[in-house]
Amino acid sequence: MAPRANWKGYLKVAEVSCPVALYTAASTSERIAFHTINRATGNRVHRQFVDSETGKPVEKDDQVKGYEVGSGDYVVLEPEEIAAAVPQSDKTLSVSAFIACGDIDDVYFDKPYYLAPTKSHAEEAFALIREGMRKKKVAAIAQAVLFRRVRTLLIRAYEDGLIATTLNFDYEVRSAKDAFDEVPDLKIEGEMLELAEHIIKTKRGKFDPAKFDDRYEEALAELVKAKLEGKKIEPRKEPKRERVVDLMEALRQSAGVKAKKTNATTPTRKKATRAAKTKEAAPRRKAS
């Protein structure tokens, strides 16, 4: 069964255009979903909007959007007023520029979509755009009205099609400086850096999404199955946590490297050896 398109329109690059569709590339619909149940009756409960002052239910026709300008003071917006603010859509995914694939920090990435042609006569134009981008190793920046908002998308060649990723707006991405402001600027060098490099080298690999399991989802599935079969649910034991005191020793253990012998042990051994020789030589001098 062919997937349902989230959006249909035209991909336009200068004078070249072709009919395309966007399909959701990542979805959470397969996750286990729960309903809220009344424990006493076993019936499902429903949400209901009530007036915060009177406590009475508010019917859907009486519900409107409001923007708070002060404590308890709102600017009310009617549905038709909000609809008038939605930008007009010409159903065009218009490319404004081509950039190097690594030019955009992935912190701006929002949601990925598969982009594919919708009609057979568009396949040649679509392939022309895709292969041109692949050969030049570039991505396209495009704009379109998606779900009532003007969105910017990053389009990249991917297998036989394209991937279009919606981008977060600049005001939506928080400054990294706020998160890292208290992180000290430490200079790491010497043995510690060498050990870290060794660990990274031994752990090098390739990304394979099939190897990563959703343990929470699997645990929920097992829990539901156990409840259906009437099995007793045992509380999970907390894993034993060991406190790491010496960072260098922890790095050595992770890398499988034995701690180097310090020079402090050498004088001690030499001193003990000389003492033993002196003890053996003393009776000889006395005997002579």
C-alpha positions as CSV (number, residue, x, y, z in Angstrom):
1,M,0.0,0.0,0.0
2,A,1.4,3.4,-1.1
3,P,2.0,5.8,1.8
4,R,-0.2,8.8,2.1
5,A,1.3,12.1,1.1
6,N,1.5,14.9,3.6
7,W,1.8,17.6,1.0
8,K,1.6,17.8,-2.8
9,G,2.9,20.6,-5.0
10,Y,5.8,21.5,-7.3
11,L,9.5,21.5,-6.8
12,K,10.9,24.5,-8.7
13,V,14.5,25.2,-9.5
14,A,14.9,28.3,-11.7
15,E,12.9,27.3,-14.9
16,V,12.8,23.6,-14.1
17,S,9.8,22.3,-12.1
18,C,8.1,19.0,-11.5
19,P,5.2,17.7,-9.4
20,V,6.3,16.2,-6.1
21,A,4.9,15.0,-2.8
22,L,6.3,14.9,0.7
23,Y,6.0,11.7,2.8
24,T,6.7,11.4,6.5
25,A,10.2,9.8,6.9
26,A,10.0,9.4,10.7
27,S,6.9,8.6,12.7
28,T,6.0,7.7,16.3
29,S,2.7,6.0,15.2
30,E,4.1,2.5,15.9
31,R,4.8,3.2,19.5
32,I,2.6,1.7,22.2
33,A,-0.2,4.2,23.1
34,F,-2.2,4.3,26.3
35,H,-5.6,5.6,27.2
36,T,-6.6,7.1,30.5
37,I,-9.0,4.8,32.3
38,N,-11.2,5.2,35.4
39,R,-9.7,2.7,37.8
40,A,-13.1,2.2,39.6
41,T,-15.2,1.5,36.5
42,G,-12.6,0.4,33.9
43,N,-14.1,3.0,31.5
44,R,-12.1,5.4,29.3
45,V,-12.2,9.0,30.4
46,H,-12.3,12.1,28.2
47,R,-10.9,15.5,28.6
48,Q,-13.2,18.4,28.9
49,F,-12.6,22.2,28.8
50,V,-14.0,24.1,31.8
51,D,-14.1,27.7,32.7
52,S,-11.3,28.5,35.2
53,E,-13.6,30.7,37.3
54,T,-17.0,29.2,37.1
55,G,-15.9,25.6,36.7
56,K,-18.6,25.0,34.1
57,P,-17.9,23.1,30.9
58,V,-17.3,25.2,27.8
59,E,-18.8,24.0,24.5
60,K,-16.6,23.8,21.4
61,D,-18.4,26.6,19.6
62,D,-17.7,28.9,22.6
63,Q,-14.0,28.2,22.6
64,V,-11.7,30.8,21.0
65,K,-8.0,31.5,20.9
66,G,-6.5,34.2,23.3
67,Y,-3.1,35.8,23.7
68,E,-2.3,36.8,27.3
69,V,-1.1,40.4,27.5
70,G,-1.4,40.6,31.3
71,S,-2.5,38.6,34.3
72,G,-5.9,37.4,33.3
73,D,-6.1,39.8,30.4
74,Y,-6.3,38.3,26.9
75,V,-6.6,39.5,23.3
76,V,-9.3,37.3,21.8
77,L,-8.8,36.1,18.2
78,E,-11.7,34.8,16.2
79,P,-11.1,31.7,13.9
80,E,-11.6,33.8,10.7
81,E,-9.1,36.3,11.9
82,I,-6.5,33.6,12.5
83,A,-7.3,32.1,9.1
84,A,-6.7,35.5,7.4
85,A,-3.2,35.6,8.9
86,V,-2.2,32.3,7.3
87,P,0.0,32.9,4.3
88,Q,-1.4,32.0,0.9
89,S,0.0,28.8,-0.6
90,D,0.9,28.4,-4.2
91,K,1.9,24.8,-3.6
92,T,5.4,25.5,-4.8
93,L,8.6,24.2,-3.1
94,S,10.8,27.0,-4.5
95,V,14.6,26.5,-4.3
96,S,16.4,29.8,-3.4
97,A,20.0,28.6,-3.2
98,F,22.4,25.6,-3.2
99,I,24.9,25.2,-0.4
100,A,27.5,22.7,0.7
101,C,25.9,19.7,2.5
102,G,27.7,20.5,5.7
103,D,27.0,24.2,5.8
104,I,24.0,23.9,8.1
105,D,24.5,22.8,11.7
106,D,22.1,19.9,12.4
107,V,20.8,21.7,15.5
108,Y,18.5,23.4,13.0
109,F,17.1,20.1,11.7
110,D,13.4,19.7,12.6
111,K,11.6,16.9,10.7
112,P,12.6,14.8,7.7
113,Y,10.3,14.0,4.7
114,Y,10.9,11.8,1.7
115,L,10.4,13.9,-1.5
116,A,9.4,12.0,-4.6
117,P,7.8,12.7,-8.0
118,T,4.1,12.2,-8.3
119,K,3.7,11.7,-12.1
120,S,5.6,9.6,-14.6
121,H,6.3,12.6,-16.9
122,A,8.0,14.4,-14.0
123,E,10.6,11.6,-13.4
124,E,13.2,13.0,-15.8
125,A,13.1,16.5,-14.4
126,F,13.2,15.1,-10.9
127,A,16.2,12.9,-11.7
128,L,18.0,15.8,-13.4
129,I,17.7,17.9,-10.2
130,R,18.7,14.9,-7.9
131,E,21.8,13.9,-9.9
132,G,23.0,17.4,-10.4
133,M,22.9,17.9,-6.6
134,R,24.6,14.6,-6.0
135,K,27.4,15.3,-8.5
136,K,28.1,18.8,-7.1
137,K,27.7,17.5,-3.5
138,V,25.3,20.3,-2.6
139,A,21.9,20.6,-0.8
140,A,19.1,23.0,-1.7
141,I,17.5,25.6,0.5
142,A,13.8,25.9,-0.4
143,Q,10.7,27.6,1.0
144,A,7.0,26.5,1.0
145,V,3.8,26.9,2.9
146,L,3.5,23.7,4.9
147,F,0.7,23.2,7.4
148,R,-0.3,26.9,7.4
149,R,3.2,28.2,8.0
150,V,6.0,29.3,5.7
151,R,8.8,26.8,6.3
152,T,12.4,26.6,5.1
153,L,13.6,23.1,4.1
154,L,17.0,21.6,3.3
155,I,16.8,19.2,0.4
156,R,19.4,16.5,-0.2
157,A,19.9,13.6,-2.6
158,Y,19.1,10.3,-1.0
159,E,19.1,7.0,-2.9
160,D,16.6,7.2,-5.7
161,G,14.9,10.3,-4.3
162,L,15.4,13.4,-2.1
163,I,15.1,14.1,1.6
164,A,13.5,17.4,2.6
165,T,14.1,18.4,6.2
166,T,12.2,21.2,7.7
167,L,14.5,23.7,9.5
168,N,14.0,25.3,12.9
169,F,13.7,29.1,12.8
170,D,16.6,31.1,14.2
171,Y,14.5,32.3,17.2
172,E,13.6,28.7,18.0
173,V,17.3,27.5,18.4
174,R,18.6,28.5,21.9
175,S,22.1,29.9,22.2
176,A,24.8,27.2,22.9
177,K,26.6,29.8,25.1
178,D,23.8,29.6,27.7
179,A,24.3,25.8,28.0
180,F,28.1,25.9,28.0
181,D,28.7,29.1,29.9
182,E,29.9,27.3,33.1
183,V,31.9,24.6,31.3
184,P,35.6,25.4,32.1
185,D,38.0,25.7,29.2
186,L,40.4,22.9,30.2
187,K,43.5,22.0,28.2
188,I,43.8,18.2,27.9
189,E,47.2,16.7,26.9
190,G,49.7,14.0,27.6
191,E,48.8,10.6,28.9
192,M,45.1,11.4,29.5
193,L,44.6,12.6,25.9
194,E,46.5,9.5,24.5
195,L,44.3,7.2,26.5
196,A,41.1,8.9,25.3
197,E,42.3,8.6,21.7
198,H,43.1,4.9,22.3
199,I,39.6,4.2,23.6
200,I,38.0,6.1,20.6
201,K,40.2,4.1,18.2
202,T,39.1,0.8,19.7
203,K,35.4,1.8,19.6
204,R,35.3,3.0,16.0
205,G,32.4,1.6,14.0
206,K,29.6,2.4,11.6
207,F,26.1,3.6,12.3
208,D,23.5,0.9,11.9
209,P,20.1,1.9,13.1
210,A,18.9,-1.7,13.1
211,K,21.3,-2.4,16.0
212,F,19.7,0.1,18.3
213,D,16.6,-1.1,20.1
214,D,13.9,0.9,21.8
215,R,14.2,-0.8,25.2
216,Y,11.4,1.2,26.8
217,E,9.0,0.2,24.0
218,E,10.1,-3.4,24.3
219,A,9.6,-3.3,28.1
220,L,6.1,-1.9,27.7
221,A,5.2,-4.6,25.2
222,E,6.4,-7.3,27.6
223,L,4.6,-5.7,30.5
224,V,1.3,-5.6,28.6
225,K,1.8,-9.3,27.6
226,A,2.5,-10.3,31.1
227,K,-0.6,-8.5,32.4
228,L,-2.8,-10.3,29.8
229,E,-1.3,-13.7,30.8
230,G,-1.9,-12.9,34.5
231,K,1.7,-13.1,35.4
232,K,3.1,-11.5,38.6
233,I,4.9,-8.3,37.8
234,E,8.2,-8.3,39.7
235,P,9.7,-4.9,40.6
236,R,12.9,-4.2,38.7
237,K,16.1,-4.3,40.7
238,E,18.2,-1.2,40.6
239,P,21.6,-1.7,39.0
240,K,24.6,-1.5,41.2
241,R,26.4,1.8,40.6
242,E,30.1,2.0,41.2
243,R,31.7,5.3,42.1
244,V,34.6,6.3,39.8
245,V,37.2,8.2,41.8
246,D,40.3,8.2,39.6
247,L,39.6,9.5,36.1
248,M,43.0,8.3,34.8
249,E,42.6,4.8,36.3
250,A,39.1,4.6,34.8
251,L,40.4,5.6,31.4
252,R,43.2,3.0,31.7
253,Q,40.7,0.3,32.6
254,S,38.5,1.2,29.7
255,A,41.5,1.1,27.3
256,G,42.8,-2.1,28.8
257,V,46.1,-0.5,29.6
258,K,48.1,-1.4,32.8
259,A,49.3,1.5,35.0
260,K,52.9,2.4,34.4
261,K,55.3,1.7,37.2
262,T,56.5,4.9,38.8
263,N,60.1,5.8,39.2
264,A,59.5,6.1,43.0
265,T,59.8,2.3,43.3
266,T,63.3,2.1,41.8
267,P,65.3,3.8,44.6
268,T,63.5,1.7,47.2
269,R,64.5,-1.6,45.5
270,K,68.1,-0.4,45.1
271,K,68.3,0.6,48.7
272,A,66.9,-2.8,49.8
273,T,69.5,-4.6,47.6
274,R,72.4,-2.6,49.0
275,A,71.3,-3.3,52.6
276,A,71.1,-7.0,51.9
277,K,74.6,-7.0,50.4
278,T,76.0,-5.1,53.4
279,K,74.4,-7.6,55.7
280,E,76.0,-10.5,53.9
281,A,79.4,-8.8,53.7
282,A,79.6,-7.9,57.4
283,P,80.2,-11.4,58.8
284,R,83.0,-12.0,56.3
285,R,84.9,-9.0,57.4
286,K,84.5,-10.1,61.0
287,A,85.7,-13.6,60.3
288,S,88.8,-12.4,58.6
